């Protein structure tokens, strides 16, 4: 299983989350975990959110980012507050567990499960 995630998957996932389309987000996530581990997906999501936040604040994008990625960032419909909330939740999930599945992401296991 790969440990990196295709940027298209990350942008598709982030776009679905920002649009509030949970079904699409879960579909993208479920498809992605067939080829890579969930930890890598959330790590890629966090990195992309940081990149987008940096763009929102400074209006500059790192030279290492491709034109395609720049266009995907500019096409996203989002708010800075929404991005920070998603970032905080993804970081919280990552910091607690490296062995994630969709059930853990949607509903963290209750004590005693």
Backbone as ProteinMPNN parsed JSONL, in Angstrom:
{"seq_chain_A": "XXXXXXXXXXXXXXXXXXXXXXXXXXXXXXXXXXXXXXXXXXXXXXXXXXXXXXXXXXXXXXXXXXXXXXXXXXXXXXXXXXXXXXXXXXXXXXXXXXXXXXXXXXXXXXXXX", "coords_chain_A": {"N_chain_A": [[0.847, -1.184, 0.0], [0.55, 2.216, -0.848], [2.122, 5.163, 0.523], [1.754, 7.757, -0.054], [-0.451, 10.269, -1.339], [-2.383, 10.899, -4.176], [-2.556, 14.137, -5.492], [-4.885, 15.003, -6.746], [-6.872, 13.485, -5.519], [-6.758, 14.498, -2.926], [-7.487, 17.208, -3.374], [-10.056, 16.769, -4.434], [-11.302, 15.601, -2.213], [-11.053, 17.658, -0.28], [-12.499, 19.668, -1.606], [-15.085, 18.512, -1.663], [-15.61, 18.38, 1.082], [-15.568, 21.103, 1.769], [-17.724, 21.967, 0.292], [-19.692, 20.852, 1.697], [-20.642, 18.366, 1.091], [-21.106, 15.516, 2.256], [-21.55, 12.851, 1.492], [-20.187, 12.653, -0.972], [-17.602, 13.272, -0.066], [-17.085, 11.104, 1.65], [-17.175, 9.057, -0.218], [-14.968, 9.676, -1.852], [-12.966, 9.446, 0.088], [-13.246, 6.71, 0.851], [-12.587, 5.496, -1.563], [-9.947, 6.333, -1.792], [-8.67, 5.068, 0.393], [-8.326, 2.539, -0.488], [-5.985, 2.441, -1.863], [-4.033, 3.676, -0.378], [-2.919, 4.484, 2.983], [-5.123, 5.676, 5.598], [-3.933, 7.567, 7.301], [-2.039, 8.833, 5.679], [-3.74, 10.106, 3.902], [-5.036, 12.012, 5.525], [-2.793, 13.437, 6.325], [-1.951, 14.502, 3.868], [-4.2, 16.064, 3.37], [-4.017, 17.917, 5.493], [-1.603, 19.214, 4.79], [-2.35, 20.365, 2.366], [-4.406, 22.074, 3.19], [-2.915, 23.844, 4.768], [-1.377, 25.007, 2.739], [-3.39, 26.237, 1.192], [-4.421, 28.045, 3.106], [-2.155, 29.647, 3.5], [-2.042, 30.8, 0.971], [-4.468, 32.24, 0.991], [-3.95, 34.128, 2.976], [-1.494, 35.413, 2.297], [-1.615, 35.694, -0.432], [0.174, 34.498, -2.052], [1.803, 31.703, -3.572], [3.789, 28.904, -2.986], [6.742, 28.272, -4.917], [7.159, 25.614, -5.54], [4.752, 24.524, -6.062], [2.651, 23.269, -8.557], [1.266, 24.616, -11.647], [-1.203, 23.481, -12.154], [-2.012, 22.683, -9.564], [-2.144, 25.219, -8.394], [-4.298, 26.285, -9.804], [-6.319, 24.54, -8.968], [-6.456, 25.239, -6.267], [-7.331, 27.892, -6.464], [-9.83, 27.441, -7.531], [-11.296, 26.3, -5.498], [-14.04, 26.644, -3.279], [-14.335, 28.334, -0.419], [-13.994, 29.229, 3.065], [-11.801, 30.954, 5.233], [-12.146, 30.476, 7.951], [-13.608, 28.075, 7.906], [-11.672, 26.372, 6.792], [-9.726, 26.352, 8.82], [-11.152, 25.075, 10.852], [-11.575, 22.512, 9.727], [-8.906, 21.766, 9.483], [-8.117, 21.669, 12.184], [-9.741, 19.586, 13.149], [-8.889, 17.409, 11.55], [-6.209, 17.289, 12.318], [-6.51, 16.64, 15.01], [-7.655, 14.072, 14.82], [-5.537, 12.723, 13.537], [-3.509, 12.944, 15.439], [-4.315, 11.222, 17.394], [-4.551, 8.594, 16.413], [-3.098, 6.21, 14.267], [-4.162, 4.173, 12.792], [-6.656, 4.312, 10.997], [-10.097, 4.138, 9.94], [-13.061, 4.522, 7.915], [-15.231, 4.469, 9.723], [-14.028, 5.327, 12.124], [-13.394, 7.933, 11.476], [-15.84, 9.159, 10.976], [-17.378, 8.63, 13.297], [-15.862, 8.772, 16.163], [-14.655, 6.076, 18.132], [-16.47, 5.112, 20.976], [-15.76, 5.038, 24.471], [-15.185, 1.818, 25.667], [-16.107, 0.543, 23.429]], "CA_chain_A": [[0.0, 0.0, 0.0], [1.326, 3.451, -0.948], [2.024, 6.077, 1.667], [1.485, 9.107, -0.539], [-1.787, 10.374, -1.91], [-2.497, 11.711, -5.382], [-3.071, 15.477, -5.171], [-6.271, 15.104, -7.21], [-7.73, 12.916, -4.479], [-6.793, 15.468, -1.821], [-8.305, 18.357, -3.777], [-11.438, 16.314, -4.531], [-11.783, 15.431, -0.846], [-11.186, 18.98, 0.33], [-13.613, 20.343, -2.267], [-16.338, 17.92, -1.187], [-15.794, 18.802, 2.477], [-15.895, 22.528, 1.793], [-19.067, 22.122, -0.275], [-20.634, 20.25, 2.624], [-21.161, 17.155, 0.47], [-20.549, 14.416, 3.042], [-21.588, 11.605, 0.718], [-19.081, 12.699, -1.93], [-16.357, 13.217, 0.704], [-16.899, 9.719, 2.088], [-16.898, 8.258, -1.408], [-13.575, 9.955, -2.21], [-12.136, 8.871, 1.144], [-13.302, 5.255, 0.73], [-11.825, 5.133, -2.765], [-8.53, 6.592, -1.527], [-8.073, 4.12, 1.345], [-8.032, 1.288, -1.183], [-4.638, 2.512, -2.415], [-3.093, 4.255, 0.586], [-3.464, 4.413, 4.339], [-5.867, 6.877, 5.999], [-3.022, 8.547, 7.879], [-1.467, 9.589, 4.562], [-4.792, 10.96, 3.352], [-5.195, 13.162, 6.42], [-1.559, 14.219, 6.252], [-2.044, 15.267, 2.626], [-5.246, 17.054, 3.571], [-3.459, 18.971, 6.341], [-0.619, 19.969, 4.011], [-3.074, 21.156, 1.377], [-5.092, 23.151, 3.912], [-1.888, 24.84, 5.095], [-1.045, 25.684, 1.494], [-4.52, 27.102, 0.846], [-4.444, 29.139, 4.09], [-1.046, 30.545, 3.173], [-2.464, 31.551, -0.212], [-5.506, 33.193, 1.39], [-3.39, 35.186, 3.808], [-0.409, 36.143, 1.627], [-1.898, 35.737, -1.869], [1.321, 33.913, -2.74], [1.884, 30.253, -3.515], [5.144, 28.382, -3.073], [7.194, 27.951, -6.267], [7.133, 24.168, -5.734], [3.386, 24.142, -6.419], [2.445, 23.292, -10.004], [0.178, 25.466, -12.142], [-2.435, 22.723, -11.972], [-2.381, 22.807, -8.147], [-2.544, 26.612, -8.172], [-5.646, 26.442, -10.332], [-7.238, 23.806, -8.083], [-6.613, 26.064, -5.063], [-8.146, 29.058, -6.804], [-11.186, 26.985, -7.844], [-11.995, 25.878, -4.284], [-14.931, 27.612, -2.652], [-14.078, 28.092, 0.991], [-13.738, 30.35, 3.954], [-10.631, 30.719, 6.067], [-12.622, 29.885, 9.199], [-13.927, 26.68, 7.613], [-10.425, 25.632, 6.614], [-9.099, 26.158, 10.126], [-11.921, 24.059, 11.577], [-11.241, 21.217, 9.126], [-7.52, 21.483, 9.848], [-8.074, 21.295, 13.603], [-10.344, 18.264, 13.305], [-8.009, 16.411, 10.936], [-5.023, 17.17, 13.173], [-6.935, 15.927, 16.214], [-7.788, 12.663, 14.447], [-4.202, 12.188, 13.268], [-2.692, 12.88, 16.647], [-4.803, 10.166, 18.277], [-4.572, 7.239, 15.886], [-2.53, 5.988, 12.941], [-4.901, 3.096, 12.133], [-7.996, 4.852, 10.84], [-10.997, 3.699, 8.885], [-14.166, 5.469, 7.769], [-16.013, 4.486, 10.958], [-13.32, 6.149, 13.099], [-13.434, 9.324, 11.051], [-17.198, 9.657, 11.117], [-17.797, 8.555, 14.688], [-14.796, 8.179, 16.979], [-15.121, 4.984, 18.994], [-16.777, 5.474, 22.355], [-15.046, 4.2, 25.445], [-15.864, 0.564, 25.891], [-16.439, -0.105, 22.137]], "C_chain_A": [[0.89, 1.244, 0.0], [1.139, 4.3, 0.31], [1.892, 7.522, 1.225], [0.139, 9.098, -1.23], [-1.735, 11.302, -3.116], [-3.14, 13.051, -5.012], [-4.514, 15.657, -5.639], [-7.242, 14.582, -6.155], [-7.876, 13.899, -3.327], [-7.662, 16.669, -2.18], [-9.77, 17.978, -3.918], [-12.054, 16.167, -3.139], [-12.013, 16.779, -0.173], [-12.361, 19.741, -0.286], [-14.955, 19.833, -1.783], [-16.637, 18.343, 0.247], [-16.247, 20.259, 2.531], [-17.275, 22.818, 1.21], [-20.133, 21.563, 0.656], [-21.264, 18.978, 2.085], [-20.527, 15.935, 1.139], [-20.507, 13.11, 2.259], [-20.427, 11.558, -0.277], [-17.745, 12.581, -1.2], [-16.067, 11.787, 1.161], [-16.569, 8.802, 0.92], [-15.443, 8.436, -1.842], [-12.637, 9.31, -1.193], [-12.085, 7.35, 1.034], [-12.506, 4.759, -0.474], [-10.32, 5.269, -2.491], [-7.913, 5.547, -0.603], [-7.849, 2.74, 0.734], [-6.597, 1.259, -1.702], [-3.6, 3.087, -1.46], [-3.718, 4.198, 1.972], [-4.143, 5.735, 4.725], [-4.976, 7.965, 6.595], [-2.43, 9.433, 6.783], [-2.489, 10.536, 3.94], [-4.956, 12.207, 4.219], [-3.953, 14.043, 6.432], [-1.561, 15.087, 4.991], [-3.085, 16.363, 2.721], [-4.742, 18.224, 4.413], [-2.474, 19.839, 5.574], [-1.315, 20.875, 2.994], [-3.816, 22.31, 2.039], [-4.095, 24.234, 4.309], [-1.522, 25.66, 3.865], [-2.138, 26.672, 1.101], [-4.603, 28.287, 1.812], [-3.339, 30.147, 3.813], [-1.403, 31.412, 1.972], [-3.501, 32.605, 0.154], [-4.931, 34.392, 2.136], [-2.387, 36.048, 3.044], [-0.653, 36.409, 0.157], [-0.712, 35.234, -2.697], [1.287, 32.402, -2.567], [3.329, 29.857, -3.751], [5.485, 28.016, -4.513], [7.147, 26.459, -6.568], [5.756, 23.672, -6.167], [3.208, 24.287, -7.933], [1.303, 24.232, -10.384], [-1.177, 24.785, -11.934], [-2.922, 22.852, -10.526], [-2.822, 24.23, -7.819], [-3.975, 26.839, -8.65], [-6.675, 25.715, -9.475], [-7.495, 24.612, -6.811], [-7.543, 27.233, -5.351], [-9.589, 28.68, -7.096], [-11.982, 26.563, -6.612], [-12.875, 27.005, -3.76], [-14.87, 27.355, -1.148], [-14.019, 29.392, 1.766], [-12.529, 29.984, 4.807], [-11.036, 30.042, 7.372], [-12.947, 28.4, 8.999], [-12.683, 25.83, 7.457], [-9.747, 25.365, 7.949], [-9.831, 25.097, 10.945], [-11.615, 22.657, 11.042], [-9.83, 20.81, 9.522], [-7.434, 20.988, 11.294], [-8.645, 19.899, 13.825], [-9.449, 17.17, 12.728], [-6.756, 16.21, 11.788], [-5.348, 16.377, 14.432], [-7.054, 14.427, 15.938], [-6.415, 12.033, 14.253], [-3.389, 12.005, 14.535], [-3.101, 11.738, 17.574], [-4.594, 8.763, 17.738], [-3.978, 7.171, 14.491], [-3.282, 4.922, 12.158], [-6.362, 3.493, 12.009], [-8.783, 4.094, 9.794], [-12.165, 4.666, 8.862], [-14.985, 5.584, 9.052], [-15.359, 5.39, 12.007], [-13.388, 7.624, 12.754], [-14.807, 9.928, 11.268], [-17.629, 9.706, 12.578], [-16.672, 7.924, 15.484], [-15.369, 7.164, 17.947], [-15.347, 5.494, 20.406], [-15.996, 4.562, 23.273], [-15.864, 2.961, 25.687], [-16.279, -0.137, 24.616], [-15.477, -1.229, 21.854]], "O_chain_A": [[1.861, 1.32, 0.752], [0.157, 4.175, 1.041], [1.916, 8.425, 2.061], [-0.351, 8.051, -1.654], [-1.114, 12.364, -3.07], [-4.145, 13.089, -4.303], [-5.284, 16.38, -5.007], [-8.301, 15.166, -5.929], [-8.975, 14.11, -2.813], [-8.486, 17.1, -1.373], [-10.646, 18.768, -3.564], [-13.198, 16.565, -2.917], [-13.06, 17.004, 0.434], [-13.129, 20.385, 0.429], [-15.864, 20.62, -1.521], [-17.784, 18.631, 0.587], [-17.188, 20.602, 3.246], [-17.92, 23.797, 1.587], [-21.328, 21.769, 0.44], [-22.312, 18.553, 2.57], [-19.536, 15.392, 0.65], [-19.541, 12.353, 2.354], [-19.761, 10.53, -0.405], [-16.85, 11.87, -1.659], [-14.932, 11.32, 1.067], [-15.772, 7.875, 1.059], [-14.765, 7.461, -2.163], [-11.633, 8.702, -1.566], [-11.007, 6.759, 1.112], [-11.835, 3.73, -0.406], [-9.525, 4.426, -2.908], [-6.755, 5.172, -0.788], [-7.25, 1.869, 1.366], [-6.048, 0.186, -1.953], [-2.401, 2.988, -1.722], [-4.904, 3.9, 2.116], [-3.766, 6.793, 4.223], [-5.24, 9.153, 6.412], [-2.333, 10.649, 6.949], [-2.144, 11.635, 3.504], [-5.008, 13.324, 3.704], [-4.058, 15.265, 6.539], [-1.214, 16.267, 5.045], [-2.881, 17.466, 2.213], [-5.003, 19.383, 4.092], [-2.502, 21.064, 5.691], [-0.908, 22.02, 2.793], [-3.847, 23.414, 1.495], [-4.399, 25.421, 4.197], [-1.374, 26.879, 3.951], [-1.849, 27.807, 0.722], [-4.832, 29.417, 1.38], [-3.559, 31.356, 3.884], [-1.107, 32.607, 1.949], [-3.425, 33.74, -0.318], [-5.372, 35.526, 1.948], [-2.427, 37.275, 3.134], [0.017, 37.248, -0.444], [-0.613, 35.515, -3.892], [0.81, 31.886, -1.556], [4.005, 30.414, -4.615], [4.636, 27.514, -5.249], [7.101, 26.071, -7.735], [5.614, 22.526, -6.593], [3.574, 25.31, -8.512], [0.48, 24.597, -9.545], [-2.164, 25.431, -11.583], [-4.104, 23.101, -10.288], [-3.766, 24.427, -7.054], [-4.765, 27.504, -7.98], [-7.781, 26.216, -9.276], [-8.626, 24.663, -6.328], [-8.442, 27.526, -4.562], [-10.486, 29.507, -6.93], [-13.209, 26.477, -6.67], [-12.493, 28.174, -3.797], [-15.293, 26.305, -0.665], [-13.998, 30.487, 1.204], [-12.281, 28.805, 5.061], [-10.348, 29.138, 7.845], [-12.595, 27.568, 9.835], [-12.638, 24.695, 7.933], [-9.247, 24.264, 8.181], [-9.199, 24.309, 11.65], [-11.419, 21.724, 11.821], [-9.582, 19.652, 9.856], [-6.754, 20.003, 11.581], [-8.096, 19.117, 14.601], [-9.272, 16.121, 13.347], [-6.296, 15.081, 11.959], [-4.557, 15.541, 14.869], [-6.601, 13.61, 16.739], [-6.156, 10.935, 14.747], [-2.664, 11.021, 14.681], [-2.326, 11.331, 18.44], [-4.469, 7.822, 18.521], [-4.315, 7.982, 13.628], [-3.054, 4.78, 10.957], [-7.202, 3.073, 12.804], [-8.218, 3.488, 8.883], [-12.248, 5.549, 9.716], [-15.39, 6.684, 9.429], [-16.052, 6.134, 12.702], [-13.433, 8.471, 13.646], [-14.926, 11.077, 11.694], [-18.18, 10.706, 13.038], [-16.523, 6.702, 15.496], [-16.442, 7.369, 18.515], [-14.518, 6.216, 20.96], [-15.619, 3.452, 22.898], [-17.076, 3.027, 25.887], [-16.75, -1.273, 24.663], [-15.589, -1.892, 20.822]]}, "name": "protein", "num_of_chains": 1, "seq": "XXXXXXXXXXXXXXXXXXXXXXXXXXXXXXXXXXXXXXXXXXXXXXXXXXXXXXXXXXXXXXXXXXXXXXXXXXXXXXXXXXXXXXXXXXXXXXXXXXXXXXXXXXXXXXXXX"}
